[in-house]
Amino acid sequence: MDRRFSIPYFITLAGIPVAAGLRIWSLNTAVDNLGMPVMHRSIYALIAAAALYLLLALLCAVRSSCRETGPGALIYGRGGWICGALASGMILLGAAAEFWESLVAGPGISAPIMLLLGLLGGICAFITVLHRRRNGARYPAAEILPVVYLLVKTMLNFKNWSTDPVILDYCVQLFALIFAMLAFFRGAGFVLDQGKPRRTLFNCMAAVFFGAAAMMDGIHALSLSAIVTYGGFLLWQLPVIWDLQAGPDLVPGDSK
């Protein structure tokens, strides 16, 4: 496959402004006179775009030519290293910002735990980036800890969100967390020689789309933690998608 051209990667890049634009539109228009979320054509447009994007992601995954299941599938070049390092820093900043916001609102017992997990997750993500850049020895713990952070974060956030009877308030962020968690989990599988390129590609592409939409929720709510956290999850997926080179073969008989 020609590594200079990746159909899934460019579909993913095109999906970012679509998801962000439609989410901003829905946040500004899909409300009633009391400010409560309601069904609006902007919501239907977002649902339709998400469904089409997920279908394209599924087609890209099905037609994937990558069969590598070990660490060799993810070896970052300069661009991938920079993107992964920025993502790691944003995850660290997001954990710190979330802790600060919890202090302002009234800290709960989970706040320091999430701060610790977030900081460790961001540090481990950066260690993972270094090893993917150098193609050196990989440490499963460094790749699995961010998954633990995302799992706990998803569970705690859903516990808080589930008290809200209006699903439209949190469904985008919930999908963003779920797909990000699955993407990190699938990515960690390669260090154990248990990588699933097709499933990883689908989850990574979905995580980018919903992450872009969730960032708009953060902007709308003026939440720095949401903006940088979902932005970090989004950036993390881009070099993974590029490295998997999962588009249909462009050169017959030439595959990774």
C-alpha positions as CSV (number, residue, x, y, z in Angstrom):
1,M,0.0,0.0,0.0
2,D,1.2,3.5,-0.7
3,R,1.9,4.9,2.8
4,R,1.5,8.5,1.4
5,F,-2.2,8.1,0.9
6,S,-4.6,6.8,3.5
7,I,-8.3,7.0,2.7
8,P,-9.4,6.4,6.4
9,Y,-7.1,9.2,7.5
10,F,-8.6,11.8,5.2
11,I,-12.1,10.6,5.9
12,T,-11.3,11.1,9.6
13,L,-10.0,14.6,9.0
14,A,-13.0,15.6,7.0
15,G,-15.3,14.3,9.8
16,I,-13.8,16.6,12.4
17,P,-15.2,19.9,11.1
18,V,-18.5,18.2,10.2
19,A,-18.9,16.8,13.7
20,A,-17.8,20.1,15.4
21,G,-20.0,22.3,13.1
22,L,-23.2,20.2,13.5
23,R,-22.7,19.9,17.3
24,I,-22.3,23.7,17.6
25,W,-25.4,24.2,15.5
26,S,-27.4,21.8,17.6
27,L,-26.2,23.3,20.9
28,N,-27.3,26.8,19.7
29,T,-30.6,25.9,18.1
30,A,-32.0,22.7,19.7
31,V,-33.3,24.4,22.8
32,D,-36.8,25.7,23.8
33,N,-37.6,29.0,25.3
34,L,-36.6,27.7,28.8
35,G,-33.2,26.5,27.5
36,M,-34.1,22.8,27.6
37,P,-32.8,20.6,24.8
38,V,-35.4,19.6,22.2
39,M,-35.4,17.6,19.0
40,H,-34.5,20.0,16.1
41,R,-33.4,19.5,12.5
42,S,-29.8,20.2,13.7
43,I,-30.1,17.1,15.9
44,Y,-31.4,15.0,13.0
45,A,-28.5,16.3,10.9
46,L,-26.0,15.3,13.5
47,I,-27.5,11.9,13.8
48,A,-27.5,11.4,10.1
49,A,-23.9,12.6,9.7
50,A,-22.7,10.3,12.6
51,A,-24.5,7.3,11.0
52,L,-22.9,8.0,7.6
53,Y,-19.5,8.5,9.1
54,L,-19.7,5.3,11.1
55,L,-20.8,3.4,8.0
56,L,-17.7,4.8,6.2
57,A,-15.5,3.8,9.1
58,L,-17.0,0.3,9.0
59,L,-16.3,0.0,5.3
60,C,-12.7,1.2,5.8
61,A,-12.3,-1.3,8.6
62,V,-13.7,-4.1,6.5
63,R,-11.4,-3.3,3.5
64,S,-8.4,-2.9,5.7
65,S,-5.2,-4.4,4.3
66,C,-3.3,-4.2,7.5
67,R,-2.7,-7.7,9.1
68,E,0.0,-6.8,11.6
69,T,-1.0,-7.7,15.1
70,G,2.2,-6.9,17.0
71,P,4.0,-3.7,18.0
72,G,5.3,-3.3,14.5
73,A,1.9,-2.0,13.4
74,L,2.4,1.2,15.3
75,I,5.8,2.9,14.6
76,Y,5.4,6.7,14.7
77,G,7.2,9.0,12.3
78,R,7.9,12.6,13.3
79,G,4.4,13.7,12.7
80,G,2.9,10.9,14.7
81,W,5.3,11.5,17.6
82,I,4.4,15.2,17.7
83,C,0.7,14.4,17.6
84,G,1.0,11.8,20.3
85,A,3.1,14.0,22.5
86,L,0.6,16.8,22.3
87,A,-2.3,14.4,23.0
88,S,-0.4,13.2,26.2
89,G,0.1,16.7,27.3
90,M,-3.6,17.6,26.8
91,I,-4.7,14.5,28.8
92,L,-2.4,15.7,31.6
93,L,-3.8,19.2,31.4
94,G,-7.4,17.9,31.2
95,A,-6.9,15.9,34.4
96,A,-5.5,19.0,36.3
97,A,-8.2,21.3,34.9
98,E,-11.0,18.8,35.9
99,F,-9.6,18.7,39.4
100,W,-9.5,22.4,39.6
101,E,-13.1,22.7,38.4
102,S,-14.2,20.1,41.0
103,L,-12.5,22.2,43.7
104,V,-14.5,25.2,42.6
105,A,-17.8,23.3,42.5
106,G,-17.2,21.4,45.7
107,P,-14.8,18.5,45.6
108,G,-16.1,14.9,45.9
109,I,-14.2,11.9,47.1
110,S,-13.5,10.8,43.5
111,A,-11.8,14.1,42.5
112,P,-8.2,13.3,43.8
113,I,-8.5,9.7,42.5
114,M,-9.4,10.9,39.0
115,L,-6.5,13.5,39.2
116,L,-4.1,10.7,40.1
117,L,-5.4,8.4,37.4
118,G,-5.4,11.2,34.8
119,L,-1.8,12.3,35.6
120,L,-0.6,8.7,35.5
121,G,-2.6,8.0,32.3
122,G,-1.1,11.1,30.6
123,I,2.5,10.2,31.7
124,C,2.0,6.6,30.5
125,A,0.6,7.8,27.2
126,F,3.8,9.9,26.7
127,I,6.0,6.9,27.5
128,T,4.0,4.9,24.9
129,V,4.6,7.6,22.3
130,L,8.4,7.5,23.0
131,H,8.5,3.7,22.5
132,R,6.3,3.9,19.4
133,R,8.7,6.5,18.0
134,R,11.9,4.5,18.8
135,N,10.4,1.1,18.1
136,G,12.0,0.0,21.3
137,A,10.8,-2.4,24.1
138,R,7.1,-1.9,24.9
139,Y,5.7,-1.9,28.4
140,P,2.1,-3.3,28.6
141,A,1.4,-1.4,31.8
142,A,2.2,1.9,30.2
143,E,-0.4,1.3,27.5
144,I,-3.0,-0.2,29.7
145,L,-3.1,2.4,32.4
146,P,-4.7,5.1,30.2
147,V,-7.5,2.5,29.5
148,V,-8.1,2.1,33.2
149,Y,-8.3,5.9,33.5
150,L,-10.8,6.1,30.7
151,L,-12.9,3.2,32.1
152,V,-13.1,4.8,35.6
153,K,-13.8,8.2,34.0
154,T,-16.6,6.8,31.9
155,M,-18.2,5.0,34.8
156,L,-18.1,8.0,37.1
157,N,-19.3,10.5,34.4
158,F,-22.2,8.2,33.4
159,K,-23.2,7.9,37.1
160,N,-23.5,11.7,37.2
161,W,-25.0,12.1,33.8
162,S,-27.6,9.3,34.4
163,T,-29.5,11.6,36.9
164,D,-30.2,13.9,34.0
165,P,-33.5,12.9,32.3
166,V,-32.5,14.7,29.1
167,I,-30.2,12.3,27.2
168,L,-29.4,15.0,24.7
169,D,-27.4,16.7,27.4
170,Y,-24.7,14.1,27.6
171,C,-25.1,11.5,24.9
172,V,-22.3,13.0,22.7
173,Q,-19.8,13.0,25.5
174,L,-20.8,9.5,26.5
175,F,-20.2,8.2,23.0
176,A,-16.9,10.1,22.9
177,L,-15.7,8.5,26.1
178,I,-16.8,5.0,25.1
179,F,-15.2,5.0,21.7
180,A,-12.0,6.6,23.1
181,M,-11.8,3.9,25.8
182,L,-12.3,1.2,23.1
183,A,-9.7,2.8,20.9
184,F,-7.1,3.0,23.6
185,F,-7.9,-0.6,24.6
186,R,-7.5,-1.9,21.0
187,G,-4.3,0.1,20.6
188,A,-2.8,-1.5,23.7
189,G,-3.5,-4.9,22.3
190,F,-0.7,-4.6,19.8
191,V,2.0,-4.5,22.5
192,L,0.7,-8.0,23.5
193,D,0.7,-9.3,19.9
194,Q,-3.1,-9.3,20.2
195,G,-3.8,-6.3,18.0
196,K,-7.0,-6.2,15.9
197,P,-6.3,-3.7,13.1
198,R,-9.8,-3.6,11.7
199,R,-11.5,-3.1,15.1
200,T,-8.9,-0.6,16.2
201,L,-9.4,1.4,13.0
202,F,-13.2,1.6,13.5
203,N,-13.0,2.6,17.1
204,C,-10.3,5.2,16.5
205,M,-12.3,6.8,13.6
206,A,-15.4,6.8,15.8
207,A,-13.5,8.3,18.7
208,V,-12.3,11.2,16.6
209,F,-15.8,12.1,15.3
210,F,-17.4,12.0,18.7
211,G,-14.4,13.6,20.3
212,A,-14.7,16.6,18.0
213,A,-18.4,16.9,18.8
214,A,-17.7,16.6,22.6
215,M,-15.1,19.4,22.4
216,M,-17.9,21.7,21.3
217,D,-19.9,20.7,24.4
218,G,-16.9,21.9,26.4
219,I,-16.7,25.2,24.5
220,H,-20.4,25.7,25.0
221,A,-20.1,25.0,28.7
222,L,-16.9,27.0,29.0
223,S,-15.2,23.9,30.4
224,L,-11.4,23.8,29.9
225,S,-11.2,20.3,31.1
226,A,-13.7,19.0,28.6
227,I,-12.0,20.9,25.7
228,V,-8.5,19.7,26.3
229,T,-9.4,16.2,27.5
230,Y,-11.6,15.3,24.5
231,G,-9.1,17.1,22.2
232,G,-6.3,14.9,23.6
233,F,-8.4,11.8,23.0
234,L,-9.0,13.0,19.5
235,L,-5.3,13.7,18.7
236,W,-4.2,10.4,20.1
237,Q,-6.1,8.5,17.4
238,L,-4.8,10.3,14.4
239,P,-1.3,8.7,14.2
240,V,-2.8,5.3,15.0
241,I,-5.2,5.6,12.0
242,W,-2.3,6.7,9.8
243,D,0.0,3.9,10.9
244,L,-2.5,1.2,10.3
245,Q,-2.8,2.3,6.7
246,A,-6.2,0.6,6.6
247,G,-7.5,1.9,3.3
248,P,-8.1,-0.4,0.3
249,D,-5.0,-1.4,-1.5
250,L,-3.9,1.3,-4.0
251,V,-1.1,-0.8,-5.5
252,P,-2.1,-4.4,-6.3
253,G,0.0,-6.9,-4.4
254,D,1.6,-4.3,-2.2
255,S,0.6,-4.4,1.4
256,K,2.0,-3.5,4.7
